[in-house]
Amino acid sequence: MAIRKHKNSWLVYWNENGKRKEKHFGAGPVGEFKAIQFNERMGFGKQNRRDPNAVLFAQFIVEYLKHIQAITKNKVNFKNLEWKFSGTILPFLGAYDIYALVHSDLDDYIIQRKESVTTKGTPPKQVTINREIDEIQSYLNWCVDNRRILSNPLKGYRRPKDDREVIEPPSLNEINSIIEHAAPHVQRFVLLAYYVGARPGPIELGAMVWDDVSWDSNLILVRSADKGGLTSRRIDISKGLLPLLKHWYLSDRNLKVPVKNIIHYKGKAVSSIKKGFSMAKQRAGITRRIRPYDIRHAHVTQQLDAGADLKAVSLNVGHASPDTTIKVYQHVSSILQKQAIGLLPELKGPEVAEMIKRKKAK
C-alpha cells in the first residue's frame, strides 16, 4: 500500500485478498499528482479513508495545469509552477477536503514553509511563500470559474506582507560600466532593455527578431509577456539605439549562419543572460545587487526623472495602467511627488518674505 516510481511511471500498489494489485498513472509530476490523489482517496496513506463524496484539493490539479500549459507563453514558468505544486503545495494541501479548508489552514502552511529550508540551506523568503499562496488562490478561483466547486473557501485570506528587497535602479555610470565589461550578446541585452524597456527573459527581449524592426517607420515591435497589459506594443527607436541596431544588423548579415534573433550567441537565441550579466558586473567592480530586470527599472526612472508623462511610460513598458507602474516601481511615487511639488508656482517670491519680516517688526 504505497506510491512508487517504476521506469519513470508513477504507480500505487496494494494487497487485496492476498493478491498484489497496482494502478499506473503515467510519468512526471502529473503522474505523481494522480498517484497521490488516488492513494489518499483510497485511504492507503497515513490518513483514514475519506468520505467518497469529498472534493479533495488535488482533485482537479491535473486539469488545471493542463489549462495553464495551453495558455502560457513561457514553458519555463509552467515547469516551475508544475514543480511548485508537486513538491510544495500538494504534499501539504493535496488530501484536504476543499470545502473543509479554513483560513487557519493557510496559516499552518505558512508556518510549515518558514520552518523548511531551500536548496541553499536557508528558509524561503516571505515573498516566495506569498507567491505560493497566490498560486493556491488562482487554482481555487479557477475551480470556481469552471464550476468544479461552488465557492473558494479561502477567499479574502490576508497574506503576510512581502519582505521584498528594494533595489535602487542602476545609474547611467553603472550601466555604461556593465556594457563596457560585457560579452557582445549581454551588451545587446542591456542596451535593448534600457532603450526599449522590454522585460528580460524569453518572452519579450529574448524573442525579439530582426523582422520586428520597422526601419521605415522607426519602430520596434515588442510581444508582451502575459502580465495583463497589451498583448504587443510598438516602441519608437530612440536616437541612441538606432545606430546600434543598424550596426548589429549589418554584422549579423555578414555571419555565415542565418540569424533571426536580435540577441543571440553564435546565432542561437538567448533566453537568459544571468551568468553573463553577473560576470560583467563583477568585472566592472560593482558589488551591490543589480539584476538584469533592474535595467528595465532604469528605463522607467530615467524617463520620469526627465519629466516624461507617466501614462506614456506605462504604455511603453506594457503595464495595464499607470497604477501598475507606481505599484511595481516603488521609487516612482517619490519621483512624481517631487515633480508635483516643483510645479507649484511661488507666491510673489521675495515679496512674501519681506511682508513676513514687516509683520514681525510690528
Secondary structure, 3 states (H helix, E strand, C coil): CEEEEECCEEEEEEEECCEEEEEEEEEHHHHHHHHHHHHHHCCCCCCCCCCCCCCEHHHHHHHHHHHHHHHCCCHHHHHHHHHHHHHHHHHHHCCCEHHHCCHHHHHHHHHHHHHCCCCCCCCCCHHHHHHHHHHHHHHHHHHHHCCCCCCCCCCCCCCCCCCCCCCCCCCHHHHHHHHHCCCHHHHHHHHHHHHHCCCCCCCCCCCCEHHHEECCCCEEEEECCCCCCCCEEEEECCCCCHHHHHHHHHHHHCCCCCCCECCEECCEECCCCHHHHHHHHHHCCCCCCCCCHHHHHHHHHHHHHCCCCHHHHHHHCCCCCHHHHHHHCHHHHHHHHHHHHHCCCCCCCHHHHHHHHHHHHC
